[in-house]
Amino acid sequence: MIELDAATVMIQWAFGGLFFLWVTTRRREVGLGYGWLQRITFIVFAVIALVVAYFTKWVPVRDAANVAMIIASTAALWVSYQRRSAGVAGQREVVERRSERVAEMTGIDRDVQRFDKGAEEFPPVLDLVPLAFGLIAVVAAGIEAADPAWLGVARIVVGAFFLGAVTDAMLLGHWYLVQPGLGREPLNELVRWTAILWPFELLVLLLPTGMITVLNGTIDDGFGGLLGWYWVASTVATIILLFVTMAALRERQYSAVMAATGLLYLAILMAFGMDLVARATLRT
């Protein structure tokens, strides 16, 4: 059995989002602005978690580790901004390649974004530092929230990765409007990760005491079984939407990326239904 704590939800969301930010930034293809957007977003989530914890229930290890995650992520954001003139290697190559192609075709040397090749780039390894503290925070939250503790830890850690992957995929889909020419592999990677994590998310939510006890009526969800069936619908819809998104991304038209982003909006709603409805129903 596990209780749903709003501070824990925000911490696991922030941790998962920052983890899959690193998955993307390590590729050195997506512009620095995407990292700024992600870090600011998830730092805000982590700060909200602190505020909620202050007014509800303070968990010392969880919340201290959350503070450390906020500080480390803010430091990474600062370093990234300071080294903005260098851009990232993959983005520089795409900009230069497109500029040369246009010049060859038209004879016009376009005014494009310029980067300082001699400047030092932002090292993606810095994004791993807040993750170390974030992992401590989510493990501590799992131990605090559930009995047995291992089940609480499994649900919160897997849920953090699951929600982080689908959220980052949706946000990255929007970034293609900002960075034309970006290849689809970074987005494909996040969608694949979400699909890979889906069966693990399902497994930890079915382990006893799990959603089977809600569906067979052993645990009353308070709505005559409606929440249990809503969870089933969310679970099935999530994986269907992910496969449809993968199919959309195989289309060559640029509009396919925007269609995939729209599908990921729905996938986020269903993924949160899959995770949070189950944890709220299996409350202590």
Backbone as JSON, one array per atom type, in Angstrom:
{
  "sequence": "MIELDAATVMIQWAFGGLFFLWVTTRRREVGLGYGWLQRITFIVFAVIALVVAYFTKWVPVRDAANVAMIIASTAALWVSYQRRSAGVAGQREVVERRSERVAEMTGIDRDVQRFDKGAEEFPPVLDLVPLAFGLIAVVAAGIEAADPAWLGVARIVVGAFFLGAVTDAMLLGHWYLVQPGLGREPLNELVRWTAILWPFELLVLLLPTGMITVLNGTIDDGFGGLLGWYWVASTVATIILLFVTMAALRERQYSAVMAATGLLYLAILMAFGMDLVARATLRT",
  "N": [[0.86, -1.18, 0.0], [0.47, 2.29, -0.7], [0.91, 5.77, -0.09], [-0.25, 8.84, -1.52], [1.67, 11.57, -1.99], [1.9, 14.96, -2.47], [4.27, 16.48, -2.55], [6.19, 14.5, -2.96], [5.39, 13.6, -5.49], [6.0, 15.84, -7.1], [8.76, 15.96, -6.72], [9.62, 13.5, -7.8], [8.81, 13.86, -10.42], [10.39, 16.05, -11.19], [12.96, 14.91, -10.88], [12.86, 12.75, -12.73], [12.44, 14.2, -15.1], [14.82, 15.72, -15.26], [16.65, 13.66, -15.5], [16.12, 12.57, -18.06], [16.61, 14.82, -19.5], [19.39, 14.87, -19.39], [19.84, 12.54, -20.87], [19.19, 13.47, -23.39], [20.87, 15.79, -23.72], [23.41, 14.72, -23.69], [23.86, 13.86, -26.22], [24.71, 15.98, -27.73], [23.37, 17.49, -29.71], [20.97, 18.94, -29.54], [20.03, 22.33, -29.06], [21.37, 24.72, -26.64], [19.38, 26.22, -25.43], [17.2, 24.55, -25.07], [18.01, 22.98, -22.93], [18.12, 24.98, -20.98], [15.4, 25.65, -20.77], [14.34, 23.21, -19.82], [15.74, 22.76, -17.4], [15.0, 25.01, -15.87], [12.23, 24.59, -15.73], [12.03, 22.15, -14.27], [13.43, 22.75, -11.98], [11.7, 24.6, -10.87], [9.54, 22.86, -10.35], [10.73, 21.29, -8.35], [11.13, 23.19, -6.36], [8.49, 23.85, -5.79], [7.79, 21.44, -4.62], [9.23, 21.64, -2.21], [7.87, 23.74, -0.97], [5.31, 22.64, -0.69], [5.95, 20.48, 0.99], [6.73, 21.85, 3.27], [4.33, 22.88, 4.22], [2.85, 20.61, 4.61], [4.0, 17.75, 5.11], [7.12, 17.21, 6.34], [9.89, 15.51, 5.2], [12.89, 14.65, 6.24], [15.35, 13.52, 4.95], [14.53, 13.18, 2.27], [13.74, 15.83, 1.57], [15.99, 17.39, 2.12], [17.79, 16.3, 0.29], [16.44, 17.05, -1.99], [16.75, 19.85, -1.92], [19.51, 19.95, -2.38], [19.52, 18.91, -4.97], [18.22, 20.96, -6.35], [20.07, 23.08, -6.04], [22.34, 22.03, -7.35], [21.35, 21.67, -9.95], [20.74, 24.28, -10.62], [23.3, 25.34, -10.65], [24.36, 23.96, -12.86], [22.73, 25.05, -14.84], [23.63, 27.71, -14.77], [26.33, 27.44, -15.6], [25.91, 26.45, -18.19], [24.66, 28.67, -19.37], [26.73, 30.56, -19.19], [28.52, 29.51, -21.02], [27.35, 29.8, -23.47], [28.12, 30.86, -25.92], [29.54, 28.96, -27.32], [27.69, 27.1, -28.18], [26.47, 23.9, -29.24], [28.12, 20.96, -30.47], [26.81, 19.35, -32.45], [24.66, 20.99, -33.26], [26.05, 23.21, -34.31], [27.26, 22.03, -36.55], [25.04, 21.38, -38.15], [23.93, 23.94, -38.68], [26.06, 25.16, -40.09], [26.27, 23.42, -42.28], [23.77, 23.72, -43.55], [23.87, 26.44, -44.17], [26.0, 26.55, -46.0], [24.89, 25.0, -48.05], [22.71, 26.53, -48.89], [24.09, 28.78, -49.79], [25.52, 27.72, -51.94], [23.42, 27.07, -53.67], [22.05, 29.47, -54.14], [23.87, 31.53, -54.17], [23.9, 33.34, -52.18], [25.08, 34.46, -49.18], [23.86, 33.69, -46.26], [22.86, 35.39, -43.27], [23.55, 33.81, -40.48], [23.15, 32.09, -37.33], [25.95, 32.51, -35.29], [28.72, 30.77, -33.92], [31.2, 30.4, -31.39], [33.85, 28.63, -32.04], [36.14, 28.18, -30.65], [35.49, 28.43, -28.03], [34.76, 26.92, -24.84], [32.61, 24.15, -24.52], [29.46, 23.43, -22.89], [29.63, 20.92, -20.43], [27.93, 17.9, -20.52], [28.06, 16.15, -18.37], [27.71, 17.54, -16.07], [25.02, 17.59, -15.65], [24.55, 15.23, -14.41], [25.11, 15.49, -11.76], [22.99, 16.79, -10.17], [21.23, 14.68, -10.44], [22.21, 12.63, -8.86], [21.65, 13.52, -6.27], [18.91, 13.74, -6.58], [18.12, 11.08, -6.89], [18.59, 10.06, -4.34], [16.63, 11.51, -3.02], [14.18, 10.52, -4.12], [14.3, 7.83, -3.45], [14.32, 7.98, -0.66], [11.79, 9.08, -0.36], [10.2, 6.97, -1.24], [10.73, 5.02, 0.69], [9.64, 6.25, 2.92], [6.96, 6.41, 2.25], [5.65, 3.94, 1.92], [4.74, 0.56, 2.84], [5.48, -2.68, 2.15], [8.8, -1.21, 2.18], [10.47, -1.58, -0.07], [8.7, -1.87, -2.18], [7.46, 0.6, -2.27], [9.68, 2.21, -2.97], [10.32, 1.1, -5.48], [8.0, 1.73, -6.97], [7.97, 4.54, -6.93], [10.49, 5.28, -7.99], [10.51, 4.0, -10.55], [8.2, 5.2, -11.55], [9.07, 7.87, -11.6], [11.03, 7.87, -13.66], [9.39, 7.06, -15.78], [7.37, 9.09, -15.99], [9.04, 11.27, -16.35], [10.28, 10.7, -18.82], [8.15, 10.74, -20.72], [7.23, 13.35, -20.4], [9.49, 14.92, -21.1], [9.74, 14.11, -23.75], [7.46, 15.26, -24.94], [8.01, 18.02, -24.52], [10.39, 18.26, -25.95], [9.46, 17.77, -28.51], [8.17, 20.19, -29.1], [10.39, 21.79, -29.28], [11.41, 21.5, -31.81], [10.28, 23.42, -33.37], [11.76, 25.6, -32.73], [14.35, 24.95, -33.36], [15.0, 24.37, -36.34], [15.82, 21.74, -38.61], [16.89, 19.98, -36.82], [17.6, 16.62, -36.18], [15.5, 13.67, -36.0], [16.13, 11.69, -34.21], [16.8, 12.25, -31.42], [14.19, 12.75, -30.36], [12.87, 10.4, -31.06], [14.32, 8.65, -29.45], [13.52, 9.34, -26.82], [10.8, 8.71, -26.92], [10.96, 5.96, -27.37], [12.19, 5.17, -24.98], [10.14, 5.77, -23.17], [8.22, 3.9, -23.95], [9.63, 1.55, -23.39], [9.81, 1.71, -20.64], [7.17, 1.48, -19.88], [6.09, -1.28, -19.48], [7.46, -1.93, -17.08], [6.51, -0.02, -15.33], [3.85, -0.81, -15.29], [4.15, -3.34, -14.13], [5.14, -2.81, -11.48], [2.96, -1.57, -10.41], [1.11, -3.53, -10.34], [2.08, -5.41, -8.62], [1.52, -7.09, -5.51], [0.5, -5.25, -2.61], [-1.65, -4.49, -5.17], [-3.07, -3.06, -8.18], [-4.79, -5.05, -9.0], [-6.25, -5.79, -6.78], [-7.9, -3.63, -6.52], [-9.42, -3.75, -8.83], [-10.78, -6.18, -8.49], [-12.34, -5.57, -6.36], [-11.47, -5.86, -3.74], [-10.11, -3.76, -2.56], [-11.68, -0.76, -1.94], [-12.27, 1.81, -4.15], [-13.7, 4.02, -3.67], [-15.39, 5.01, -5.57], [-17.11, 3.14, -6.59], [-15.65, 1.31, -8.1], [-14.97, 2.67, -10.4], [-12.59, 4.21, -10.64], [-10.66, 2.22, -10.82], [-11.18, 1.06, -13.34], [-10.82, 3.27, -14.91], [-8.1, 3.52, -14.59], [-7.25, 1.22, -15.94], [-8.04, 1.89, -18.56], [-6.42, 4.16, -18.97], [-3.89, 3.02, -18.83], [-3.84, 1.23, -21.02], [-4.35, 3.04, -23.1], [-2.08, 4.65, -22.99], [0.13, 3.11, -23.96], [-0.78, 2.54, -26.51], [-0.92, 5.12, -27.65], [1.79, 5.76, -27.61], [2.86, 3.97, -29.49], [1.52, 4.82, -31.77], [2.6, 7.36, -31.94], [5.27, 6.71, -32.51], [4.86, 5.64, -35.07], [3.99, 7.93, -36.41], [6.32, 9.46, -36.37], [7.84, 8.14, -38.2], [7.07, 9.05, -40.63], [7.98, 11.19, -43.35], [7.41, 13.88, -43.68], [7.71, 17.17, -42.29], [5.64, 18.01, -40.71], [4.9, 15.77, -39.37], [6.33, 15.62, -37.02], [5.1, 17.56, -35.46], [2.57, 16.44, -35.3], [3.2, 14.16, -33.82], [3.97, 15.39, -31.46], [1.53, 16.43, -30.57], [0.19, 14.01, -30.08], [1.73, 13.15, -27.97], [0.98, 14.91, -25.98], [-1.51, 13.84, -25.27], [-0.58, 11.37, -24.44], [0.86, 12.02, -22.14], [-1.21, 12.78, -20.39], [-2.54, 10.33, -20.13], [-0.47, 8.75, -19.12], [0.01, 9.93, -16.64], [-2.44, 9.39, -15.52], [-2.24, 6.62, -15.37], [-0.13, 6.29, -13.52], [-0.59, 8.02, -11.22], [-3.31, 7.71, -10.51], [-3.38, 5.05, -9.75], [-1.61, 5.07, -7.53], [-2.91, 6.84, -5.85], [-5.24, 5.45, -5.34], [-4.33, 3.17, -4.09], [-3.85, 3.95, -1.46], [-2.68, 4.47, 1.94]],
  "CA": [[0.0, 0.0, 0.0], [1.31, 3.49, -0.82], [0.15, 7.01, -0.01], [0.1, 9.81, -2.54], [2.15, 12.79, -1.37], [2.1, 15.93, -3.55], [5.69, 16.85, -2.6], [6.89, 13.39, -3.59], [5.05, 13.61, -6.91], [6.76, 16.9, -7.76], [10.18, 15.6, -6.71], [9.89, 12.43, -8.77], [8.65, 14.45, -11.75], [11.6, 16.84, -11.44], [14.1, 13.99, -11.05], [12.73, 12.05, -14.01], [12.65, 15.14, -16.19], [16.24, 16.06, -15.33], [17.39, 12.5, -15.99], [16.0, 12.45, -19.51], [17.32, 15.95, -20.08], [20.76, 14.41, -19.6], [19.81, 11.58, -21.98], [19.18, 14.25, -24.62], [22.01, 16.7, -23.84], [24.65, 13.98, -23.9], [24.0, 13.63, -27.66], [25.33, 17.19, -28.3], [22.65, 17.86, -30.93], [19.91, 19.91, -29.24], [20.58, 23.6, -28.63], [21.46, 24.98, -25.2], [18.12, 26.78, -24.95], [16.34, 23.45, -24.62], [18.46, 22.65, -21.59], [17.7, 26.05, -20.07], [13.96, 25.48, -20.55], [14.09, 22.02, -19.01], [16.24, 22.94, -16.04], [14.15, 25.98, -15.17], [10.94, 23.94, -15.47], [12.09, 21.14, -13.22], [13.82, 23.43, -10.74], [10.44, 25.13, -10.32], [8.81, 21.72, -9.77], [11.38, 20.88, -7.11], [10.86, 24.24, -5.38], [7.1, 23.63, -5.38], [7.81, 20.31, -3.69], [9.67, 22.14, -0.91], [6.79, 24.54, -0.39], [4.26, 21.7, -0.28], [6.45, 19.72, 2.14], [6.74, 22.75, 4.43], [2.97, 23.06, 4.73], [2.19, 19.32, 4.84], [4.8, 16.77, 5.86], [8.55, 17.34, 6.05], [10.66, 14.27, 5.26], [14.23, 15.26, 6.27], [16.3, 13.08, 3.92], [13.96, 13.51, 0.96], [13.7, 17.27, 1.29], [17.36, 17.89, 2.09], [18.33, 15.9, -1.0], [15.78, 17.88, -2.99], [17.44, 21.14, -1.9], [20.79, 19.75, -3.05], [19.24, 18.76, -6.4], [17.91, 22.3, -6.86], [21.31, 23.86, -6.1], [23.21, 21.46, -8.39], [20.75, 21.94, -11.25], [20.91, 25.71, -10.86], [24.71, 25.53, -11.02], [24.5, 23.49, -14.24], [22.09, 26.06, -15.68], [24.52, 28.87, -14.82], [27.48, 27.09, -16.45], [25.42, 26.37, -19.56], [24.45, 30.03, -19.87], [28.03, 31.2, -19.33], [29.22, 28.95, -22.17], [26.38, 29.8, -24.56], [28.72, 31.26, -27.2], [30.05, 27.78, -28.01], [26.63, 26.25, -28.7], [26.81, 22.48, -29.12], [28.79, 20.51, -31.68], [25.86, 18.9, -33.47], [23.92, 22.15, -33.77], [26.97, 23.98, -35.15], [27.45, 21.33, -37.82], [23.82, 21.5, -38.95], [23.82, 25.32, -39.13], [27.08, 25.39, -41.1], [25.94, 22.64, -43.46], [22.63, 24.34, -44.23], [24.3, 27.71, -44.71], [26.79, 26.27, -47.19], [24.01, 24.49, -49.11], [21.95, 27.68, -49.41], [25.02, 29.64, -50.52], [25.81, 27.06, -53.21], [22.23, 27.07, -54.52], [21.56, 30.82, -54.43], [24.94, 32.5, -54.22], [23.68, 34.29, -51.1], [25.63, 34.02, -47.89], [22.87, 34.12, -45.27], [23.3, 35.76, -41.9], [23.07, 32.72, -39.62], [23.67, 32.11, -35.96], [27.39, 32.26, -35.25], [29.21, 30.17, -32.69], [32.63, 30.52, -31.14], [34.38, 27.26, -32.02], [37.22, 28.09, -29.69], [34.98, 28.48, -26.66], [34.52, 25.63, -24.22], [31.19, 23.78, -24.49], [28.88, 22.94, -21.63], [29.83, 19.48, -20.3], [26.7, 17.25, -20.07], [28.27, 15.41, -17.12], [27.22, 18.36, -14.96], [23.61, 17.25, -15.42], [24.48, 14.02, -13.59], [25.28, 15.84, -10.34], [21.68, 16.87, -9.5], [20.56, 13.38, -10.47], [22.67, 11.84, -7.71], [20.84, 13.96, -5.13], [17.51, 13.42, -6.86], [17.9, 9.66, -6.63], [18.48, 9.94, -2.88], [15.33, 12.07, -2.63], [13.05, 9.66, -4.48], [14.41, 6.6, -2.66], [13.86, 8.34, 0.69], [10.34, 9.26, -0.44], [9.6, 5.65, -1.33], [10.84, 4.36, 2.0], [8.73, 6.92, 3.84], [5.56, 6.38, 1.83], [5.0, 2.64, 1.75], [5.13, -0.65, 3.55], [6.94, -2.72, 2.34], [9.55, -0.08, 1.64], [11.02, -1.85, -1.4], [7.65, -1.65, -3.17], [7.33, 2.05, -2.4], [10.83, 2.71, -3.72], [10.19, 0.65, -6.87], [6.94, 2.47, -7.65], [8.31, 5.95, -7.08], [11.63, 5.41, -8.9], [10.06, 3.67, -11.91], [7.29, 6.26, -11.94], [9.85, 9.07, -11.91], [11.6, 7.71, -15.0], [8.29, 6.96, -16.74], [6.77, 10.41, -16.18], [10.07, 12.16, -16.89], [10.51, 10.41, -20.23], [7.04, 11.19, -21.56], [7.19, 14.81, -20.33], [10.59, 15.45, -21.9], [9.44, 13.86, -25.16], [6.51, 16.28, -25.38], [8.7, 19.31, -24.56], [11.36, 18.23, -27.05], [8.7, 17.9, -29.74], [7.97, 21.61, -29.34], [11.67, 22.45, -29.57], [11.69, 21.42, -33.24], [9.88, 24.7, -33.95], [12.81, 26.56, -32.41], [15.61, 24.51, -33.97], [14.77, 23.66, -37.6], [16.95, 20.93, -39.05], [17.25, 18.99, -35.81], [17.21, 15.27, -36.55], [14.43, 13.11, -35.19], [16.58, 10.63, -33.31], [16.61, 12.57, -29.99], [12.79, 12.57, -29.98], [12.61, 8.95, -31.13], [14.93, 8.0, -28.29], [12.69, 9.55, -25.64], [9.56, 7.94, -27.09], [11.31, 4.55, -27.15], [12.4, 4.97, -23.54], [8.84, 5.75, -22.51], [7.61, 2.6, -24.25], [10.39, 0.52, -22.67], [9.5, 1.81, -19.21], [5.75, 1.2, -19.64], [5.82, -2.56, -18.8], [7.98, -1.9, -15.72], [5.53, 0.77, -14.58], [2.68, -1.68, -15.11], [4.5, -4.42, -13.21], [5.24, -2.39, -10.08], [1.62, -1.19, -9.95], [0.33, -4.76, -10.18], [2.61, -6.22, -7.52], [0.64, -6.96, -4.33], [-0.91, -5.03, -2.9], [-1.64, -3.67, -6.36], [-4.32, -2.67, -8.81], [-5.69, -6.2, -9.11], [-7.15, -5.76, -5.62], [-8.9, -2.58, -6.78], [-10.3, -4.22, -9.89], [-11.67, -7.25, -8.01], [-13.18, -5.04, -5.3], [-10.9, -6.04, -2.41], [-9.91, -2.39, -2.1], [-12.73, 0.13, -2.44], [-11.69, 3.05, -4.63], [-14.57, 5.12, -3.29], [-16.23, 5.4, -6.7], [-17.76, 1.95, -7.12], [-14.78, 0.63, -9.07], [-14.74, 3.51, -11.58], [-11.18, 4.58, -10.74], [-9.91, 1.06, -11.28], [-11.34, 0.9, -14.78], [-10.16, 4.42, -15.52], [-6.67, 3.17, -14.61], [-7.05, 0.27, -17.04], [-8.15, 2.65, -19.81], [-5.23, 5.0, -19.08], [-2.75, 2.14, -19.07], [-3.9, 0.75, -22.41], [-4.25, 4.19, -24.01], [-0.71, 5.16, -22.98], [1.0, 2.36, -24.86], [-1.29, 2.72, -27.87], [-0.49, 6.44, -28.1], [3.23, 5.73, -27.86], [3.11, 3.28, -30.76], [1.04, 5.71, -32.83], [3.61, 8.42, -32.04], [6.4, 6.14, -33.25], [4.46, 5.54, -36.47], [3.97, 9.28, -36.96], [7.69, 9.92, -36.55], [8.44, 7.47, -39.37], [6.7, 9.81, -41.82], [9.07, 12.08, -43.72], [7.01, 15.27, -43.62], [8.04, 17.86, -41.04], [4.42, 18.1, -39.9], [4.79, 14.54, -38.58], [6.86, 15.9, -35.68], [4.06, 18.28, -34.73], [1.52, 15.46, -35.0], [3.72, 13.33, -32.73], [3.92, 16.2, -30.24], [0.14, 16.43, -30.13], [-0.09, 12.7, -29.51], [2.42, 13.06, -26.69], [0.13, 15.59, -25.01], [-2.48, 12.85, -24.78], [0.16, 10.31, -23.75], [1.17, 12.51, -20.79], [-2.43, 12.68, -19.59], [-2.79, 8.92, -19.85], [0.62, 8.24, -18.27], [-0.24, 10.39, -15.28], [-3.57, 8.6, -15.02], [-1.73, 5.29, -15.06], [0.71, 6.3, -12.33], [-1.13, 8.7, -10.04], [-4.59, 7.12, -10.09], [-3.05, 3.81, -9.03], [-1.0, 5.37, -6.23], [-3.92, 7.46, -5.0], [-6.21, 4.41, -4.97], [-3.65, 2.25, -3.16], [-3.38, 4.79, -0.37], [-2.77, 3.89, 3.27]],
  "C": [[0.9, 1.24, 0.0], [0.44, 4.73, -0.74], [0.65, 7.98, -1.07], [0.42, 11.14, -1.87], [2.5, 13.77, -2.48], [3.57, 16.33, -3.68], [6.5, 15.76, -3.28], [6.63, 13.35, -5.09], [5.88, 14.65, -7.65], [8.25, 16.58, -7.8], [10.47, 14.53, -7.74], [9.75, 12.94, -10.2], [9.89, 15.25, -12.13], [12.8, 15.93, -11.7], [14.03, 13.28, -12.39], [12.96, 12.97, -15.19], [14.11, 15.51, -16.36], [17.07, 14.88, -15.84], [17.32, 12.42, -17.51], [16.45, 13.71, -20.23], [18.75, 15.55, -20.36], [20.83, 13.42, -20.76], [19.87, 12.32, -23.32], [20.44, 15.1, -24.77], [23.31, 15.96, -24.12], [24.9, 13.73, -25.38], [24.69, 14.79, -28.36], [24.7, 17.59, -29.63], [21.64, 18.98, -30.68], [20.53, 21.16, -28.64], [20.52, 23.81, -27.13], [20.15, 25.5, -24.63], [17.16, 25.72, -24.45], [16.72, 23.04, -23.2], [18.06, 23.71, -20.58], [16.22, 25.9, -19.73], [13.68, 24.33, -19.6], [14.55, 22.23, -17.56], [15.37, 23.91, -15.26], [12.82, 25.35, -14.79], [11.02, 23.0, -14.27], [12.66, 21.68, -11.9], [12.58, 24.01, -10.07], [9.62, 24.02, -9.68], [9.4, 21.33, -8.42], [11.15, 21.92, -6.01], [9.42, 24.13, -4.88], [7.01, 22.49, -4.38], [8.24, 20.75, -2.3], [8.56, 22.91, -0.21], [5.68, 23.64, 0.13], [4.68, 20.93, 0.96], [6.42, 20.58, 3.4], [5.36, 22.85, 5.07], [2.25, 21.74, 5.01], [3.04, 18.41, 5.72], [6.26, 16.86, 5.42], [9.22, 16.0, 6.24], [12.13, 14.67, 5.15], [15.17, 14.84, 5.15], [15.81, 13.45, 2.53], [14.11, 14.98, 0.64], [15.08, 17.9, 1.31], [18.02, 17.53, 0.75], [17.7, 16.7, -2.13], [16.42, 19.26, -3.06], [18.77, 21.04, -2.64], [20.6, 19.6, -4.57], [18.96, 20.11, -7.05], [19.19, 23.11, -7.05], [22.2, 23.35, -7.23], [22.66, 21.74, -9.79], [20.87, 23.41, -11.62], [22.34, 26.02, -11.27], [24.95, 25.09, -12.46], [23.88, 24.49, -15.21], [22.99, 27.27, -15.85], [25.72, 28.61, -15.73], [27.06, 27.04, -17.92], [25.22, 27.76, -20.16], [25.79, 30.74, -20.1], [28.77, 30.74, -20.59], [28.35, 28.93, -23.43], [27.01, 30.13, -25.92], [29.22, 30.06, -28.0], [28.95, 26.96, -28.67], [26.92, 24.8, -28.37], [27.28, 21.98, -30.48], [27.81, 20.14, -32.78], [25.08, 20.04, -34.08], [24.8, 22.99, -34.68], [27.12, 23.35, -36.52], [26.24, 21.48, -38.73], [23.69, 22.91, -39.52], [24.82, 25.6, -40.25], [26.75, 24.66, -42.4], [24.81, 23.27, -44.26], [23.02, 25.67, -44.86], [25.1, 27.53, -45.99], [25.92, 25.82, -48.35], [23.21, 25.63, -49.74], [22.86, 28.58, -50.25], [25.35, 29.04, -51.88], [24.65, 27.16, -54.19], [21.85, 28.47, -54.99], [22.67, 31.85, -54.62], [24.84, 33.55, -53.13], [24.23, 33.7, -49.8], [24.71, 34.55, -46.79], [23.53, 34.5, -43.94], [22.72, 34.73, -40.94], [23.67, 32.88, -38.23], [25.14, 31.72, -35.95], [27.79, 31.7, -33.9], [30.71, 30.37, -32.6], [33.2, 29.11, -30.99], [35.5, 27.1, -31.0], [36.77, 28.09, -28.23], [34.7, 27.07, -26.14], [33.03, 25.36, -24.12], [30.75, 23.39, -23.07], [29.07, 21.43, -21.54], [28.56, 18.8, -19.76], [26.84, 16.49, -18.75], [27.77, 16.22, -15.93], [25.75, 18.06, -14.66], [23.46, 15.97, -14.6], [24.55, 14.34, -12.1], [23.92, 15.99, -9.64], [20.95, 15.54, -9.47], [20.98, 12.5, -9.29], [21.86, 12.21, -6.47], [19.37, 13.63, -5.33], [17.18, 11.97, -6.58], [17.76, 9.41, -5.13], [17.1, 10.41, -2.43], [14.19, 11.11, -2.93], [13.1, 8.33, -3.72], [13.91, 6.86, -1.24], [12.35, 8.51, 0.71], [9.63, 7.91, -0.49], [9.62, 4.9, -0.01], [9.83, 4.94, 2.98], [7.27, 6.61, 3.52], [4.9, 5.02, 1.94], [5.55, 1.57, 2.66], [4.6, -1.84, 2.74], [7.67, -1.59, 1.62], [10.04, -0.33, 0.23], [9.98, -1.6, -2.49], [7.43, -0.15, -3.37], [8.45, 2.65, -3.22], [10.69, 2.35, -5.2], [9.15, 1.49, -7.61], [7.34, 3.92, -7.89], [9.48, 6.14, -8.05], [11.21, 5.12, -10.34], [9.1, 4.75, -12.42], [8.0, 7.54, -12.31], [10.43, 8.99, -13.32], [10.5, 7.74, -16.07], [7.7, 8.34, -17.03], [7.78, 11.4, -16.75], [10.29, 11.95, -18.37], [9.41, 10.97, -21.11], [6.93, 12.72, -21.54], [8.28, 15.43, -21.2], [10.35, 15.23, -23.39], [8.49, 14.93, -25.7], [7.2, 17.64, -25.51], [9.71, 19.36, -25.7], [10.65, 18.35, -28.39], [8.46, 19.35, -30.1], [9.27, 22.3, -29.76], [12.01, 22.4, -31.06], [11.22, 22.67, -33.97], [10.97, 25.74, -33.77], [14.1, 26.23, -33.16], [15.33, 23.71, -35.23], [16.02, 22.9, -38.04], [17.41, 19.92, -38.04], [16.75, 17.62, -36.23], [16.18, 14.71, -35.58], [14.89, 12.1, -34.14], [16.48, 11.0, -31.83], [15.17, 12.37, -29.52], [12.41, 11.09, -30.03], [13.15, 8.23, -29.92], [14.06, 8.14, -27.05], [11.38, 8.77, -25.73], [9.83, 6.46, -26.86], [11.5, 4.27, -25.67], [11.08, 4.92, -22.78], [8.15, 4.4, -22.72], [8.32, 1.46, -23.52], [10.03, 0.52, -21.19], [8.06, 1.43, -18.9], [5.51, -0.16, -18.98], [6.36, -2.61, -17.38], [7.04, -1.11, -14.81], [4.3, -0.08, -14.29], [2.97, -2.75, -14.06], [4.49, -3.95, -11.76], [3.87, -1.96, -9.53], [0.7, -2.41, -9.77], [0.82, -5.62, -9.02], [1.76, -6.01, -6.27], [1.28, -6.09, -3.24], [-1.01, -4.05, -4.06], [-3.02, -3.46, -6.93], [-5.28, -3.83, -9.03], [-6.7, -6.18, -7.96], [-8.2, -4.66, -5.74], [-9.92, -3.08, -7.79], [-11.24, -5.33, -9.42], [-12.5, -6.84, -6.79], [-12.65, -5.24, -3.89], [-10.6, -4.7, -1.76], [-10.97, -1.52, -2.75], [-12.09, 1.45, -2.88], [-12.54, 4.27, -4.29], [-15.51, 5.58, -4.38], [-16.88, 4.19, -7.37], [-16.96, 1.23, -8.18], [-14.43, 1.46, -10.29], [-13.28, 3.88, -11.75], [-10.32, 3.42, -11.25], [-9.99, 0.89, -12.79], [-10.79, 2.09, -15.54], [-8.65, 4.16, -15.62], [-6.38, 2.2, -15.75], [-7.07, 1.01, -18.38], [-6.91, 3.51, -20.03], [-4.0, 4.18, -19.44], [-2.71, 1.68, -20.53], [-3.7, 1.91, -23.39], [-2.83, 4.72, -24.09], [0.15, 4.43, -24.0], [0.53, 2.46, -26.3], [-0.81, 4.06, -28.44], [1.0, 6.48, -28.39], [3.56, 5.05, -29.18], [2.62, 4.12, -31.94], [2.03, 6.86, -33.03], [4.83, 7.93, -32.81], [6.09, 6.05, -34.74], [4.47, 6.92, -37.13], [5.39, 9.78, -37.25], [8.41, 9.22, -37.69], [8.06, 8.18, -40.67], [7.75, 10.88, -42.1], [8.7, 13.55, -43.59], [7.35, 15.88, -42.26], [6.82, 17.94, -40.12], [4.22, 16.86, -39.04], [5.31, 14.76, -37.16], [5.81, 16.63, -34.84], [2.9, 17.35, -34.38], [1.94, 14.58, -33.83], [3.67, 14.09, -31.41], [2.51, 16.27, -29.68], [-0.26, 15.11, -29.5], [0.56, 12.54, -28.14], [1.71, 13.85, -25.6], [-0.85, 14.6, -24.4], [-1.78, 11.76, -23.99], [0.53, 10.74, -22.33], [-0.04, 12.38, -19.89], [-2.7, 11.24, -19.18], [-1.72, 8.34, -18.93], [0.43, 8.68, -16.83], [-1.44, 9.68, -14.68], [-3.12, 7.22, -14.59], [-0.97, 5.28, -13.74], [-0.02, 6.84, -11.1], [-2.46, 8.14, -9.57], [-4.33, 5.85, -9.28], [-2.52, 4.12, -7.64], [-1.99, 6.04, -5.29], [-4.93, 6.42, -4.51], [-5.62, 3.46, -3.95], [-3.08, 3.02, -2.0], [-3.49, 4.06, 0.96], [-3.81, 4.65, 4.09]]
}
